[in-house]
Each structure stands twice: as C-alpha cells, then as structure tokens.
C-alpha cells in the first residue's frame, strides 16, 4: 500500500460545484458543493489568495534565536506571537520575505534561503506559502509601515515580549 498525495485512494472529497461566496482584493472565498468519500453530499469552505506568487512565512534567526512578531488577529480577537508572514509582493518569494521581515521586525536585511512550501491551514486555505529562512546578522531597527493597506491579517505590534522594540532575538 502506498500513500497518495492526490486523494486517488478513495479518501478524497470531490468538488461537484465551485461556488464563489465572497471576493475582495486579497482573497476569494468559496463555499463549494462536494461529495464526501462515503457518498454524502455537503459543502466545504475554501480560501484562495488572489495575488501573483506565493505568500511567505519567514523564520528569522539571529545568534541562534528565532525572531517573532506580535500581531492582532481579528478571528481570535487578541494579540498573538508568530513568525513574520504575508501575502506575496510579486512572483519572487525572497522579495516578499525581505519586505515582510523589514515591515514586521525592522530588520534591514538578512541572508535568505528558500526552504520549501507548506500549506499552513490546509483544512481551509487552498494555497501553499513559501517558508524562508532569514539569517539575520544586523540589529533590527523600527518596523516600517506596511506597503499594503488595509491588511486582511492585521498590523504587527511594535513590541516584544519584554515591551521593548521588536528584535530578531526575541522569544515568547
């Protein structure tokens, strides 16, 4: 027996009709009609990014410590610590990673390596994001204002767990 990435083993949920429920400049939200593996009909929500290229999640590391950003997340109604991430700024995920790292942590530059892609919430999000390692060698500055406004994911908070400006060396 082998694992199948395409659901061909009979465990796939089959889309019978694509139903666009909502669209804005960032995403398309679908409320698709589906048939489940047991033959039952139902509905399944799916979200697709509308931009060119991949969104990114950045793993910033300085002196062996991972940098985090504190961001208000509307769906859960609170601030949360997380890795810098964002929608694509074009076809090259390293350009997006550089922009997000500067916007969210104030890091002026780093050495970037594309590690691969993941689908961060595959139960809802249909698009993969690029995972980028950022080897940070300089001290972070002040986060820059986002180039896009308004952001569908909220705005980063310019504080670290210690209450000081964010640094690539902060930890939760």
ZADREN-834504 format. One line per 8 residues: their letters; for each residue x, y, z of N, C-alpha, C, CB. Coordinates in steps of 0.02 Angstrom, whole numbers, plus 32768, in hexadecimal, padded with zeros to 4 digits. Each point is the difference from the previous one (the first is absolute). Glycine has a CB too. Layout:
N
a> X:Y:Z:X:Y:Z:X:Y:Z:X:Y:Z; ...
***
This chain:
172
xxxxxxxx> 802A:7FC5:8000:7FD6:803B:8000:802C:803E:8000:7FA4:7FC2:803D; 804B:806F:7F9B:8027:803E:7FFD:7FD4:803B:8011:804B:7FCE:7FA9; 7FD5:8066:8071:7FDC:803E:800D:7FF6:8024:7FBE:8031:8009:8074; 7F97:8019:7F87:7FF1:8026:7FC4:7FF6:8049:8012:7FCC:7F9B:7FC9; 8057:8092:8014:7FF9:8047:800E:7FC3:801E:7FDD:807B:8006:800C; 7F67:7FD6:7FC6:7FC9:801D:7FDA:7FBB:7FE6:8014:8050:800D:7FA3; 7FAB:7FCC:8092:7FC0:7FE7:8016:7FE5:7FC8:7FD6:7FEA:8070:802B; 803E:7F73:7FA8:7FE8:7FCC:7FD3:7FF0:7FBF:8025:8044:8034:7FA6
xxxxxxxx> 7FCD:7FC7:809A:7FF3:7FC3:8025:7FB8:7FFA:8018:8077:8001:8023; 7F5D:802C:7FC8:7FBA:7FFC:8014:7FEE:802A:803C:8000:7F90:7FD2; 8030:8093:804A:7FF3:802A:803B:7FF6:8049:7FED:8043:7FB2:8043; 7FBA:805E:7F7E:7FFA:8045:7FEA:7FB9:801A:8007:805E:7FED:7FB1; 7F9D:8052:8060:7FC0:8023:7FFE:7FFE:801E:7FB9:7FFC:801A:807F; 7FD0:7FD5:7F5C:7FFA:8014:7FBA:7FD5:803E:7FF9:800F:7F88:7FDC; 800C:80AC:8004:7FDA:803D:7FF3:7FD1:7FF3:7FC7:805F:8049:8029; 7F5F:7FC3:7FE3:7FCF:7FF7:7FCA:7FEC:8043:7FE2:7FD7:7F99:8039
xxxxxxxx> 8031:809D:7FED:7FF2:8042:7FE5:8026:8034:8028:7F8D:7FDC:7FD9; 809A:804E:8003:8024:8037:8020:7FD0:803B:8008:806E:7FD9:7FCE; 7F8E:8040:8070:7FD1:8037:800E:8027:8039:8020:7F9F:7FAF:800F; 806C:8087:7FCB:8022:803B:801A:7FCF:8024:802E:804A:800B:7F99; 7FC7:7FFA:80A8:7FD3:801F:8030:8013:8048:800F:7FEE:7F90:8031; 8052:8080:7FC8:8018:8044:8012:8042:800C:7FDE:7FC4:7FFD:806F; 8049:8041:7F7F:8040:8013:7FE1:8011:8046:8017:7FEB:7FB6:7F9A; 8056:8054:8077:801A:8043:8009:8043:8004:7FDC:7FC3:800F:8071
xxxxxxxx> 8063:8025:7F9A:803F:8005:7FDA:8035:7FCF:8017:7FE6:8077:7FEE; 8011:7F69:804B:8031:7FD2:801B:7FF0:7FB7:7FF3:8017:8054:8056; 7FA9:7F98:7FB2:7FED:7FBA:7FFF:7FBD:7FF4:7FDC:803F:7FF0:8069; 7FB9:7FD2:7F81:7FBF:7FE6:7FEA:7FEB:7FCC:8034:8018:8015:7F83; 7FAA:7FEE:8094:7FE6:7FCF:8030:7FCB:7FD7:7FDC:8017:804D:8063; 7FF2:7F72:7F9C:7FD2:7FD3:7FDF:7FD9:7FD8:8034:804D:7FF8:7F9D; 7F74:7FFA:8055:7FD6:7FD4:8028:7FEA:7FC9:7FD1:7FD8:805E:804F; 8056:7F75:7FA1:7FF7:7FCE:7FCC:7FCF:7FCA:8015:8073:8017:7FDA
xxxxxxxx> 7F6A:7FCE:7FF3:7FD7:7FC4:8009:802E:7FC5:7FF4:7F94:803A:7FDB; 806A:7F95:8052:802E:7FC7:7FFD:7FDC:7FBF:800C:805D:804A:8026; 7FC6:7F80:7FC8:7FEA:7FBD:8013:8038:7FE1:8029:7FB8:7FF3:7F97; 8037:7FF6:80A6:8030:7FE2:802D:800E:7FB8:7FED:7FD9:804C:805C; 805F:7F97:7FBC:8011:7FBB:7FED:7FC9:7FCD:800E:8075:801F:8016; 7F61:7FEE:801B:7FCA:7FD1:8010:7FC3:8009:7FD3:8028:7FFE:8075; 7FDD:8032:7F5A:7FC9:800C:7FD1:7FD1:8037:8014:8009:7F8B:7FE3; 7FFC:808E:805A:7FD4:8036:8018:8013:8042:7FDE:7FF1:7FC5:806F
xxxxxxxx> 7FDC:8062:7F81:800B:8042:7FE4:8006:8033:8038:7FC2:7FE1:7F98; 8064:8055:805B:8008:8034:8033:8020:803D:7FE2:8009:7FA9:8058; 8011:8081:7FD4:8020:803E:7FEC:8044:8004:8022:7F90:803A:7FEF; 809F:7FEB:7FF2:8043:8007:801C:8019:8046:7FF0:8017:7F84:7FF5; 8000:80A0:803F:801D:8042:7FF5:8048:7FFA:7FE9:7FB4:8031:8057; 8060:7FFD:7F7E:8044:8000:7FE5:8012:8048:7FF1:7FF4:7F8B:7FCE; 804A:8089:8043:8018:8044:7FF5:803D:7FFE:7FD3:7FD3:8026:8070; 802C:8004:7F5C:8039:8006:7FD1:801A:8047:8000:7FD0:7FA3:7FB8
xxxxxxxx> 8071:8064:8048:8021:8041:7FFA:7FF9:8019:7FB9:8051:7FE4:805C; 7FA3:805D:7F9A:7FF4:801A:7FBD:803E:801C:7FDF:7F8E:8019:8024; 80A8:7FF0:8000:803B:8020:7FE4:802D:7FD1:7FD9:7FFB:804E:805D; 8037:7FD0:7F83:8032:7FDB:7FDB:8035:7FE7:8032:7FEC:8045:7F96; 802B:7F7E:8061:8035:7FE6:802A:7FE6:7FE4:8042:804C:8051:7FCC; 7FE3:7F96:805B:7FF1:7FE1:8040:8004:8032:8039:802B:7F94:7FD4; 7FA9:8064:805C:800A:8022:8040:803C:7FDF:8021:7F84:801D:800C; 8094:8001:802A:803A:7FE4:8022:7FF6:7FFF:804B:8049:8029:7FA4
xxxxxxxx> 7FDB:7FA9:807B:800C:8002:8048:804C:8001:8007:7F93:7FC1:801F; 8086:806E:800B:8047:800A:8007:8017:7FE5:8043:7FFC:8066:7FB6; 803A:7F73:804A:801E:7FE6:803C:8040:8028:800C:7FCF:7F8B:7FEE; 802B:80B0:8035:803B:8029:800C:8029:7FE6:803B:7FC3:8063:7FD0; 807D:7F93:8026:802B:7FE6:8035:803D:802D:8006:7FD9:7F89:7FEA; 8035:808C:8054:803B:8028:800F:8021:7FE3:803E:7FCC:8069:7FCD; 8072:7F85:802D:8026:7FE3:8038:7FDB:7FC5:801F:8033:8070:8016; 7FAE:7F66:7FC1:7FDF:7FC4:8018:7FBB:800A:801D:806F:7FD6:8015
xxxxxxxx> 7F77:8067:7FE8:7FBE:800F:801C:7FD0:8015:7FC9:8035:8022:806D; 7F8E:7FC4:7F96:7FCD:800E:7FCD:7FDC:8041:8012:7FF2:7F84:7FE9; 8005:80A7:7FE6:7FDB:803E:8009:7FB6:7FF7:7FF4:8066:803F:7FDF; 7F72:7FDF:804C:7FB7:7FFC:7FFA:7FE2:8046:7FFB:8000:7F94:8040; 7FC4:8070:7FA8:7FDB:803F:7FFD:7FBE:7FF6:8024:8037:8021:7F92; 7FB4:8013:8092:7FC0:7FFD:8022:7FCD:8024:7FD6:8037:7FFB:8072; 7F94:7FE1:7F79:7FCF:801B:7FD1:7FBA:7FF4:801A:8050:7FEC:7FA1; 7F85:8047:8057:7FBA:7FF7:8011:7FDF:7FD6:7FCA:7FFD:806F:803E
xxxxxxxx> 7FE2:7F5B:7FD7:7FDD:7FD3:7FD1:7FB5:8007:800D:8062:7FAF:7FFC; 7F7D:8071:7FD5:7FB9:800D:8006:7FD6:7FC1:800C:8011:8061:7FB6; 7FFA:7F67:8026:7FD5:7FC5:800A:8000:7FE7:8048:8016:7FE2:7F8B; 8021:8025:8099:8003:7FE8:8046:7FF9:8039:8032:8048:7FA2:7FDB; 7FB9:809C:800C:7FF3:803A:802B:8036:8011:8031:7F8C:7FE4:7FF3; 80B3:800E:7FFC:8036:800F:802F:8044:8003:7FDB:7FBF:7FC9:805D; 8072:8051:7FC7:8044:8000:7FE7:801D:7FBA:8006:800E:807A:8020; 801C:7F74:7FB0:8021:7FBF:8003:8048:8008:7FE8:7F93:7FC4:7FED
xxxxxxxx> 8099:8013:802F:8045:7FFD:7FE8:8003:7FD0:7FC6:802E:801B:8073; 7FF8:7FF7:7F5A:8007:7FD4:7FC6:803B:8014:7FD6:7F86:7FEC:8001; 8087:7FEC:7FCD:8034:8010:7FD0:7FE8:8035:7FCF:802F:7F8B:800B; 7FFE:80A1:7FDE:7FEB:8030:7FCD:7FE6:7FDC:7FC2:8055:8053:802C; 7F76:7FC6:7FB9:7FE5:7FE2:7FC2:7FD5:8033:7FDC:8003:7F8D:8034; 7FEE:8064:7F8E:7FD6:802D:7FDB:7FF0:7FE7:7FBA:8030:805C:8042; 7FA1:7FC7:7F9F:7FEE:7FF2:7FBB:8039:8013:7FD2:7F87:8013:801A; 8079:7FD1:7FAB:8037:800B:7FD1:8006:8049:7FEA:7FF1:7F8C:7FD9
xxxxxxxx> 804D:8087:801B:800F:8042:7FE4:801A:7FF8:7FB9:801B:802E:8073; 7FD2:7F9B:7F6D:8017:7FF1:7FBC:8011:7FB7:7FFA:802B:8075:7FF4; 7FF3:7F7A:7FD4:800E:7FBA:7FF1:8038:7FE1:802A:7FD9:8018:7F8D; 8056:8010:808B:803A:7FE6:8023:7FF3:7FFF:804C:804C:802C:7FA5; 7FB1:7F99:807A:7FF1:7FFD:8048:8037:801F:802B:7FBF:7F9A:7FEB; 807F:806A:7FFB:8036:801F:8028:7FF6:804C:8004:804E:7FA4:7FDD; 7F95:807A:7FF0:7FF0:8047:8002:7FCA:800C:8035:801E:800E:7F85; 7FB0:7FC7:807B:7FCB:8005:8032:801C:7FF6:8047:7FAB:7FD7:7FAC
xxxxxxxx> 8081:7FF9:805C:801E:7FF3:8042:8027:803C:8018:8008:7F86:7FE5; 801F:8098:7FF0:8028:803C:8012:7FD2:8039:8016:805A:7FDD:7FAD; 7F70:802E:802D:7FD0:8035:8010:7FDE:7FF3:8043:7FEE:8014:7F86; 7FFA:7FAF:8084:7FDD:7FEF:803E:802E:8005:803D:7FB5:7FB5:7FBF; 8088:8035:803B:8030:8003:8038:800D:8048:8013:8035:7F94:7FDB; 7FD1:8098:7FF4:800C:8047:800E:7FC1:8020:801D:8055:8005:7FA4; 7F71:7FED:803E:7FC2:801D:8018:7FF0:7FEB:8048:7FD6:8002:7F8A; 8033:7FBE:8085:7FE7:7FE5:803F:8032:8001:8039:7FB6:7FBA:7FBC
xxxxxxxx> 808B:8040:8035:8032:8000:8034:8033:8038:7FFA:7FF0:7F86:8007; 800E:80A0:7FC3:8030:8036:7FF8:8045:7FE9:7FEC:7FBE:803E:8052; 8049:7F85:7F97:8041:7FE5:7FEC:800F:801B:7FBA:7FF1:7F96:8048; 8047:808F:7FB1:800E:801F:7FBF:8014:7FCE:7FCA:8021:8065:803E; 7FFF:7F65:7FD5:8015:7FCE:7FCE:8016:7FC1:8024:8024:805B:7FAF; 7FDE:7F6F:802C:8015:7FBF:801A:8015:7FD5:7FC5:7FB2:8009:8065; 8069:7FBD:7FAA:800E:7FCF:7FCB:7FC5:7FD0:7FFD:8080:8009:8011; 7F5E:7FF5:7FB6:7FC2:7FDA:7FF9:800C:7FBF:7FDB:7FC0:806B:8001
xxxxxxxx> 801F:7F60:8018:8003:7FBE:7FE0:7FB9:7FE5:7FFC:8076:7FEB:802A; 7F74:8003:7F9A:7FBE:7FE1:7FF8:8005:7FB8:8017:7FE3:804C:7F9F; 7FF6:7FA2:8095:8001:7FBC:801B:7FCF:7FD1:7FDE:8023:8031:806C; 7FA8:7FEB:7F78:7FCC:7FD7:7FDF:7FBC:8021:8009:8043:7F98:8014; 7F88:8042:7FE6:7FBD:801A:8009:7FD8:7FD4:802F:8004:8032:7F8D; 7FCB:7FEC:8094:7FD0:7FDD:802A:7FBB:801D:7FF3:8059:7FE8:805A; 7F74:7FF4:7FB9:7FBC:801B:8000:7FEE:8008:804A:7FDF:7FC9:7F8F; 8022:8075:808B:7FFC:800A:8048:7FBF:7FEB:8021:804D:805C:7FED
xxxxxxxx> 7F7C:7FA8:7FF0:7FC0:7FEA:801B:7FDA:7FDE:7FC8:7FFC:805E:8057; 801A:7F66:7F98:7FE6:7FDE:7FC5:7FB6:7FEB:8006:8073:7FD8:7FEC; 7F71:802F:804F:7FB9:7FF3:8008:7FD5:8039:7FE6:801B:7FBA:8062; 8004:807F:7F90:7FDB:803B:7FEA:8024:8025:7FC8:7FD1:800A:8072; 8071:7FFE:7F94:8026:8025:7FCE:8017:7FD3:7FC8:8025:8050:8058; 7FCF:7FC4:7F6A:8010:7FD6:7FC7:8046:800C:7FE4:7F88:7FFE:7FE5; 8099:8037:8031:8041:8013:7FE3:803A:7FF1:802F:7FC6:8058:7FBE; 8071:7F8F:8026:803C:7FF8:8028:8022:8043:800B:800F:7F8C:7FD4
xxxxxxxx> 801C:8078:805D:802A:803B:800B:8049:7FE8:8000:7FA6:803C:8043; 8086:7FF1:7FA8:8047:7FF1:8001:801A:8008:8047:800D:8026:7F88; 801F:7FAD:808D:8021:8004:8041:8047:8018:7FF2:7FB8:7FA3:8036; 805B:8096:7FE7:8040:801E:7FF2:8027:8009:8041:7FD0:803B:7F9B; 806D:7FAC:8067:802D:800B:8038:8024:8042:7FF4:8010:7F83:8014; 7FF3:80A7:8020:8024:803F:7FFB:8037:8000:8035:7F98:803D:7FD5; 80A6:7FBF:8015:8039:8004:802E:800D:804B:800C:8033:7F91:7FD7; 7FBB:8086:8065:8004:8047:8011:8043:800D:8022:7F82:8008:800B
xxxxxxxx> 80A3:8028:7FDC:8041:8010:801D:8003:8046:801D:8034:7FB2:7FAF; 7F9C:8078:803F:7FFF:8045:8019:7FC7:8008:8033:8031:802A:7F94; 7FD7:8007:8097:7FCC:800F:8030:7FC3:801C:7FDC:8057:8015:805A; 7F6E:7FD7:7FBB:7FC4:801B:7FE0:7FF7:804A:8010:7FCB:7F8F:8006; 8011:8093:7FCF:7FEE:8046:800A:7FB7:8005:8011:805A:8025:7FB2; 7F87:800F:8035:7FB9:800B:800B:7FD9:7FE1:7FC7:8017:806B:803F; 7FB4:7F6E:7FD0:7FD8:7FE4:7FCA:7FE6:8037:7FD2:7FDF:7FA0:804A; 801F:8053:7F76:7FE7:8031:7FD0:7FB5:7FF8:7FF8:806F:8002:7FC4
xxxxxxxx> 7F6F:8034:8029:7FB8:7FF9:7FF4:7FF4:7FD1:7FC5:7FEB:8073:802D; 7FE2:7F63:7FD7:7FF2:7FD2:7FC8:7FF2:8027:7FC0:7FD2:7FAD:8051; 8043:8035:7F76:7FF4:801F:7FBF:7FB7:7FF7:7FEC:8077:7FEB:7FDF; 7F69:7FE3:803C:7FBB:7FF3:7FEE:7FD3:8017:8039:8021:7F9E:7FB7; 7FA8:807F:8039:7FD3:8018:8033:7FB9:8001:7FE4:805C:8045:8036; 7F73:7FA4:7FED:8005:7FDD:803F:8015:7FB7:7FF6:7FAA:804C:802F; 8074:7F96:8003:8015:7FBB:7FFC:7FC8:7FD3:8018:8078:8022:8011; 7F7C:7FA6:7FCD:7FCC:7FD3:8017:8016:7FD8:803E:7FD7:7FF8:7F8B
xxxxxxxx> 8069:800C:8086:8018:7FD9:8038:8013:802A:803C:8029:7FAD:7FAF; 7FCA:8093:8051:800F:802B:8039:8044:801F:7FF9:7FB9:7FBA:8047; 8058:806F:7FEA:8040:8024:7FFF:802D:7FE6:8037:7FC8:8065:7FD0; 8078:7F93:8022:802E:7FEA:8034:8006:8032:8038:803E:7FC0:7FAB; 7FCB:8028:8092:800B:802B:8039:804B:800C:8009:7F97:7FD5:8037; 807E:8069:7FD4:8047:800D:8007:8019:7FF3:8047:7FF5:8054:7FA6; 7FF4:7F77:807A:8019:7FEF:8042:8016:7FB8:8002:7FB6:8056:8034; 8079:7F9C:7FF7:8018:7FBC:8009:7FE4:7FE6:8042:806A:8016:7FBD
xxxxxxxx> 7FA4:7FAB:8055:7FE7:7FE7:803F:801A:8027:803C:7FFA:7F91:7FCC; 803D:8093:802C:801C:8027:8037:7FE8:8048:7FFF:8064:7FB6:7FFF; 7F73:805C:7FD0:7FE7:8044:7FFB:802D:802E:7FDA:7FC8:7FED:806A; 8071:7FFA:7F80:802F:8029:7FD9:7FF1:7FF8:7FB6:8058:7FF5:805A; 7FC8:8036:7F7C:7FF5:7FF8:7FB8:8012:7FB9:7FEA:8017:807A:7FEF; 7FC8:7F6D:7FDE:800B:7FBB:7FEC:8048:7FF6:7FE7:7F87:7FF5:7FE2; 8093:7FD1:802C:8043:7FEF:7FEA:8000:7FB9:7FE8:8034:8051:8050; 7FF7:7F9F:7F83:8004:7FBC:7FE6:8013:7FCF:8036:801E:802D:7F91
xxxx> 7FF5:7FEC:80A9:8014:7FD3:8036:7FCA:7FF7:8034:8075:8022:7FED; 7F4E:7FF7:8007:7FCB:7FF8:8032:7FE4:7FB9:7FFE:7FE4:8079:7FF6; 8006:7F6F:8043:7FE0:7FBF:8005:7FC2:8008:802B:806E:7FC1:7FF3; 7F60:8012:8005:7FC4:8007:8029:800C:7FEF:8048:7FBC:7FE5:7F9D
***
